[in-house]
Amino acid sequence: MSQHTLAADGSELAPETAAKAAAARDALAERDGVLVAFSGGVDSSVVAALARDALGDDAVACTARSETLPAAELDDAKRVAGEIGIAHETVTFSELDDPNFVANDGDRCYHCRTMRLGRMYETAKELDIDTVCDGTNADDPGEGHRPGLRAVEELDVFSPLLDAAITKDEVREIAEAYDLSVADKPSMACLSSRIPTGLEVTEERLTRVEKAERVLREWGFEGFRVRDHDGLARVEIAPDELERALDPAFADAVHEHLTDVGFEYVTLDMAGYRTGSVSPGGGDGGEGDDGEDAASDEGTESDEGAGSGEDAESRDGTDDAGGDGTVVDLGRQYPR
């Protein structure tokens, strides 16, 4: 069984949340086996933990590898699956094979999720498993433009969190009850969400976005996105971290490093980071954790070019840096 046990009947969860978690676990236990579309984000991790508790070795987590999932997210998914104690499979495909996805219209997430879930069902069939489930939670249907959820419905994917009316906040509480390391992990959307609707998704754009965001992550930023406006990088930083980004040293360093990875121009968006700022209507546009993220269909959440499973440093050539604000060798030494 799972290395982590759920305190569904104890004091770690509020009674209502504990009852919902138990209901989701019981619903999973009614299946002969399940394959969890797994990103390693908090939603799919909770589903995987519940499934492992309910079904033991008859529960499998599966992560889809493609150009839109950062290599670091795949590594995280592997680590979290091991933490849960659930068997972990990976499947590889390319969204760029589908011209509808490449066109990047308002239904990009629908096309992506249809492909990913199709690969999940193929893998489930190979494992003699009838049920594919995902991490859609009770808050997801009301969060703006979410075309990927249509694919979930059309393909009859089982969403135990949604069926048990478990909200995002409750998902995090359940993750803490399982003692999962991802309980507080921020939502992670696929790299294609950084490309404005109507601008084609290409491997070149996905790759430079991943490299650019890795630099910011190494510099210790937590809430950010690098949007690719056809060669212009629009850097969004969370409001509580924006002061650091206003440092002239940051401006100098971010321009140097982002032009090095392929951008022609680099700008800082003074409105700060917000999800879905390049999606139809400026809504969520698929930036959920496991609802619309790269790997949840999954999943968060992909790795060729922008994630082929090769070492991340070998792809972008940046030096390692801690997230604690210490001085590291990153060209012109930022942060300092």
Summary of the structure (lengths in Angstrom):
residues: 336
radius of gyration: 19.4
end to end distance: 46.5
largest distance: 58.6
contacts: 1316
relative contact order: 0.19
helix: 43%
strand: 11%
